[in-house]
Amino acid sequence: MTATWAALAAAVNAAPDLHGAACAGQWGLFDPADHDAKETAASTQQRHERAIAICRDCPVLAECVTWASTLRPGEVSGVVAGVVYRPPTRSLPPFQRRETA
């Protein structure tokens, strides 16, 4: 298993069980801006506003907020728990996920 696969496996194992999350099946709304697809800032903002509205009414928002509070800066980007996380604007050292128990 390469370091990339190990990091992915650690991330999946650390993610909470958010059964019943309102975002299920709507992942694209929550993703960060898609610069490769030349998505405009206005389009990204509209998409994120829809995602935030979904979070607002989510039955597992409290659990998602608790999980999101454990994340390090730069660990996620896009909408998580009703908050827009922007990717880092400067170069940072490669992220190393903390050990999970």
DACORLIN-V180017 format. One record per backbone hydrogen bond with DSSP energy under -1.0 kcal/mol. NH is the residue of the N-H (numbers start at 1). CO is the residue of the C=O. E is the energy in kcal/mol with one decimal. If there is no record, write none. Layout:
NH:CO:E
NH:CO:E
//
This chain:
6:2:-2.5
7:3:-2.5
8:4:-2.2
9:5:-2.6
10:6:-2.3
11:7:-2.3
12:8:-2.4
13:9:-2.3
14:10:-1.7
15:11:-1.2
18:16:-1.0
21:18:-1.9
24:21:-1.3
26:23:-2.8
29:26:-1.7
30:27:-1.4
35:33:-1.0
38:35:-1.1
39:34:-2.2
44:40:-2.4
45:41:-2.5
46:42:-2.3
47:43:-2.3
48:44:-2.7
49:45:-2.4
50:46:-1.8
51:47:-2.0
52:48:-2.8
53:49:-1.9
54:50:-1.8
55:51:-2.3
56:52:-2.4
57:53:-1.0
58:55:-2.0
61:58:-1.2
64:60:-2.1
65:61:-2.9
66:62:-2.2
67:63:-2.3
68:64:-3.0
69:65:-1.9
70:67:-1.8
71:68:-1.4
75:72:-2.3
78:85:-3.4
79:30:-2.5
80:83:-2.6
83:80:-1.5
85:78:-3.6
//
